[in-house]
Amino acid sequence: MVSLQEKFNGKKNMEMNYTLSFYLGIFTIICMIVVSRIAFFKDEEFLRAVRDTMGKNRMSLAHKREKPIKGIIWKKDLKNMNFLSINFKDYHVKDVSDLEYFKNVETIILTYMGDNEEDIGMYDEEHVLDNLNKVRDFNKLRRVQLYHLNADKSVKNECPRAIVFID
């Protein structure tokens, strides 16, 4: 037979398990909320460009930071960007699908240029613009400039609201 003391201890352990499960569930939900707000980049070079050039509301190849951003990059910070430029000569981006985080961008400049005018070539990564369709629904996008990339006129279909320059 089970004594009264053993029944009490069993009931107490069950209550403790429920309490522990409750707090573990709350902790898990909080972690999921926090993780959903972090920008996880598919392309390491794109991430490096963001860390090196991100300012308050623009990400510009002309304004490199003295020290790269360390730590977490939040989606809300990228959403506030209104200007974005990346030089593929400095950052060998292979996939531009990370543009999806820049929902309020007005101007996108993607280029492949050296420091002087003689240092011009074509970026040889053929499929770098395959995921440019991520910007199709950006309401504020007005200008897309592509210099020395393997781009054709079909890019204009990916950005219907924007003026697209291809050189």
Backbone torsions as a table, in degrees:
resi	resn	phi	psi	omega
1	MET	NA	148.7	-179.4
2	VAL	-90.1	129.4	-179.6
3	SER	-78.1	164.4	179.3
4	LEU	-61.5	-37.5	179.3
5	GLN	-63.0	-43.1	179.8
6	GLU	-65.3	-39.4	177.3
7	LYS	-62.7	-43.4	-179.7
8	PHE	-62.2	-44.9	179.4
9	ASN	-63.9	-38.6	178.4
10	GLY	-64.1	-42.6	179.0
11	LYS	-66.5	-39.0	179.7
12	LYS	-65.1	-40.9	178.7
13	ASN	-65.1	-39.1	178.4
14	MET	-64.0	-42.2	178.4
15	GLU	-62.8	-39.7	179.2
16	MET	-65.7	-39.9	177.5
17	ASN	-63.1	-42.1	177.5
18	TYR	-63.0	-43.2	179.4
19	THR	-63.2	-45.6	179.3
20	LEU	-62.9	-42.4	178.2
21	SER	-63.2	-40.0	178.6
22	PHE	-60.8	-50.3	-179.0
23	TYR	-66.7	-36.2	176.6
24	LEU	-65.1	-39.0	176.2
25	GLY	-63.6	-44.6	177.9
26	ILE	-61.6	-44.4	178.7
27	PHE	-60.3	-43.4	179.3
28	THR	-62.4	-43.0	179.2
29	ILE	-63.5	-43.4	178.8
30	ILE	-62.2	-43.3	178.4
31	CYS	-61.6	-41.6	-180.0
32	MET	-64.2	-38.9	178.6
33	ILE	-64.8	-45.5	-179.6
34	VAL	-63.6	-46.8	-178.3
35	VAL	-63.3	-34.1	-179.9
36	SER	-68.6	-13.7	179.9
37	ARG	-98.1	-0.3	179.8
38	ILE	-93.0	140.1	176.2
39	ALA	-86.9	117.2	176.1
40	PHE	-105.0	116.6	-174.6
41	PHE	-88.2	139.3	178.4
42	LYS	-82.0	-31.0	-176.8
43	ASP	-111.3	119.4	-177.5
44	GLU	-62.5	-36.0	-179.9
45	GLU	-70.1	-35.4	175.5
46	PHE	-62.7	-43.9	176.9
47	LEU	-60.0	-43.6	178.6
48	ARG	-61.9	-39.5	177.2
49	ALA	-62.9	-41.5	178.4
50	VAL	-63.7	-47.4	-178.9
51	ARG	-61.9	-34.5	-176.8
52	ASP	-82.8	-27.4	-168.8
53	THR	-124.4	-0.6	-174.8
54	MET	-72.8	128.1	173.9
55	GLY	-111.8	-159.7	-177.7
56	LYS	-66.5	-49.1	-179.3
57	ASN	-133.7	15.0	178.5
58	ARG	-149.0	152.2	176.7
59	MET	-125.1	104.8	-169.5
60	SER	-126.9	135.1	176.2
61	LEU	-66.1	-19.9	179.7
62	ALA	-80.8	-15.4	-176.8
63	HIS	-125.4	76.9	177.4
64	LYS	-76.5	143.1	177.5
65	ARG	-75.0	153.8	174.9
66	GLU	-66.1	-41.8	177.4
67	LYS	-127.2	136.4	178.7
68	PRO	-63.7	154.5	175.9
69	ILE	-67.7	133.9	177.0
70	LYS	-106.7	156.7	174.0
71	GLY	86.8	-153.4	-173.1
72	ILE	-78.4	139.3	171.6
73	ILE	-108.3	121.1	-175.3
74	TRP	-89.2	142.8	178.6
75	LYS	-58.5	-37.9	-177.3
76	LYS	-64.2	-32.3	177.8
77	ASP	-69.1	-37.4	178.9
78	LEU	-74.0	-32.6	179.6
79	LYS	-64.2	-27.2	-178.6
80	ASN	-82.1	-7.0	-179.6
81	MET	-68.9	135.9	176.5
82	ASN	-114.5	-6.2	179.3
83	PHE	-142.1	134.7	-179.1
84	LEU	-141.1	127.8	173.8
85	SER	-139.4	138.8	178.7
86	ILE	-135.4	132.2	174.0
87	ASN	-98.6	114.3	-177.2
88	PHE	-71.7	-8.7	174.0
89	LYS	-72.5	-34.5	178.2
90	ASP	-88.1	-35.4	-177.0
91	TYR	-124.7	111.2	-173.9
92	HIS	-82.7	67.4	-178.7
93	VAL	-68.6	136.2	178.8
94	LYS	-113.3	-12.4	-176.4
95	ASP	-148.1	121.0	-178.7
96	VAL	-95.4	14.8	-178.5
97	SER	-64.7	-17.5	177.0
98	ASP	-69.8	-7.1	173.3
99	LEU	-60.1	-20.4	-178.2
100	GLU	-57.3	-22.0	179.6
101	TYR	-78.1	-15.9	-174.2
102	PHE	-98.0	60.1	-170.5
103	LYS	-62.8	-26.9	-176.8
104	ASN	-106.9	16.1	-178.8
105	VAL	-66.9	140.1	178.5
106	GLU	-102.2	-33.5	-178.0
107	THR	-132.4	131.3	174.3
108	ILE	-122.8	124.9	176.4
109	ILE	-122.5	117.3	176.1
110	LEU	-117.3	123.4	-172.6
111	THR	-140.0	162.3	173.3
112	TYR	-134.0	91.5	-175.4
113	MET	-142.6	146.3	175.5
114	GLY	-87.4	-170.9	-178.4
115	ASP	-75.0	-23.7	179.3
116	ASN	-125.5	168.0	-173.4
117	GLU	-67.4	-26.1	179.3
118	GLU	-75.2	-21.4	-176.0
119	ASP	-89.2	63.3	-179.2
120	ILE	-122.3	135.6	176.4
121	GLY	-149.6	-167.0	175.9
122	MET	-110.3	138.4	175.7
123	TYR	-70.7	125.1	-170.8
124	ASP	-90.0	5.2	175.9
125	GLU	-82.2	102.6	-171.5
126	GLU	-65.3	-35.9	-171.4
127	HIS	-102.3	19.0	-176.8
128	VAL	-62.6	-31.8	-177.1
129	LEU	-96.5	8.9	-177.8
130	ASP	-58.8	-31.8	-177.5
131	ASN	-102.7	23.4	177.6
132	LEU	-65.5	-16.8	178.2
133	ASN	-62.6	-11.3	177.0
134	LYS	-62.7	-21.2	-178.1
135	VAL	-96.3	0.8	-176.1
136	ARG	-52.2	-41.1	-175.1
137	ASP	-97.6	14.1	178.0
138	PHE	-74.3	112.4	-175.4
139	ASN	-68.5	-31.0	-175.3
140	LYS	-92.3	-7.5	-177.6
141	LEU	-65.3	120.5	-177.8
142	ARG	-117.1	-24.3	-173.7
143	ARG	-145.2	132.4	172.9
144	VAL	-129.1	123.5	-179.5
145	GLN	-120.7	126.3	-178.7
146	LEU	-123.7	116.7	-177.4
147	TYR	-119.0	124.8	174.0
148	HIS	61.1	37.9	174.5
149	LEU	-116.9	158.7	177.5
150	ASN	-77.6	78.1	-178.4
151	ALA	-119.4	145.9	175.6
152	ASP	-123.1	-176.5	-175.5
153	LYS	-64.5	-18.5	179.7
154	SER	-64.9	-19.1	177.6
155	VAL	-60.6	-32.9	179.8
156	LYS	-62.2	-30.3	176.8
157	ASN	-70.6	-26.0	179.9
158	GLU	-76.4	-19.6	-177.4
159	CYS	-127.7	69.3	-171.7
160	PRO	-66.3	-25.4	-177.8
161	ARG	-90.6	-8.4	-172.2
162	ALA	-108.9	155.7	169.5
163	ILE	-83.7	125.3	-176.2
164	VAL	-111.1	124.8	175.6
165	PHE	-108.6	129.3	177.5
166	ILE	-125.0	126.3	179.0
167	ASP	-128.7	NA	NA
